[in-house]
Amino acid sequence: MSTLKYPIVTEKATGLQEKGRYTFAVERTANKVQIKKDIEALYGVTVTDINTMRTIGKIKSKFTKGGSISGRRAHGKKAVVTVKEGDVIDFYGNL
């Protein structure tokens, strides 16, 4: 089972790709060793550094005619992966 969920493709994450850093959403229980093995096996690159961060889900409220409904988005974990200079991860493939 892979620890990677999906690549994060936002404006900030795309700016990091120019520096050889790629952002992924990962399982909350994943550690850096597991993330490194999965990325190297899946994309065929050499990982030099990994930074992980846990994200807290936002509290969301919705007001309706019958009252208010509140809830919370799911918590998550992100990994910012630095690859060896010259290696590239292509998320889009040949579109």
N, C-alpha and C positions, 0 to 999 in steps of 0.2 A: 504494500500500500504506500502510495506517495504522500509525503508530507506537504507537497506544494498544492495549493488550491487553484490559483490563477495569477497571471502577471497583472500588476497594477499599472495602468496606462493613463496617467493624468498629466497635466501640463508640467508639474514639478518633477514627476518621475521621468518624463521624457527628456527634460533638461539634464537629469543625472546620467542618462544613457550616453550622452556625448562624452562624459568623463569615464565611461566604462563601468558604471554602477547601475544595477537593475533592481527593481522593487517587485516583491512577490507577496501575496497573501499566503500564509502558511497555517497549518494546524496549530492550535494553542499549546499542544503538548510537545511539539517538535523542538529539538535542540539544534545547535549550530552544526554539529557533526552530521546529523541526519539530513539537514538542509543542503549542506555542501555535497554529500554523496548523491542526492537526488538531482541537483542541478548539473553536476558534472556528468552523470549518466544520461540525463535527458537531452542536454544541449551540447555535450562534447566540448566543454570549455574548462579552463583551469581557474578555480575560485581561489582568490588570494585573501579575501577578508569578508566577514559577515557581521552586520549589525542587526540586532533584532529589537523589536519594540512591541509591547502589548498596548492595544487600543481599547478604550472603554466605550461601550455603546451609548449613544445619546438617548436622553429621555425625550420622548415625543408625546405631545398631547394633541387631541383632536376634539373640537367642540361640535356637538350635534344638537338637534332639536331636543332630543331626549336626555341630554346631559353631556358630560365630558367623558372621554375615553383616554386613558393614558397607558403608556407602555414604554418599552425600552428596546432599542436596536441591539443586535447581538454583539458581544465582545469579540475581539479578534486579535490576531498577531500578524505583524509584517516583518519581512526580512529585506534589508538592503544589501545586495551582494556585489562585491567588487571582483571583476574578472581580470585575468592577466592581460597586460597591454598587448593589443593586437587581436585578442579574442572578441567576438561579437555574438550576441544572442539576437536572433531574428524572430520576433514574435509574429510577424505578418506572413512569413513564408513567401511563396510566389503567388500573389493574388492576381 
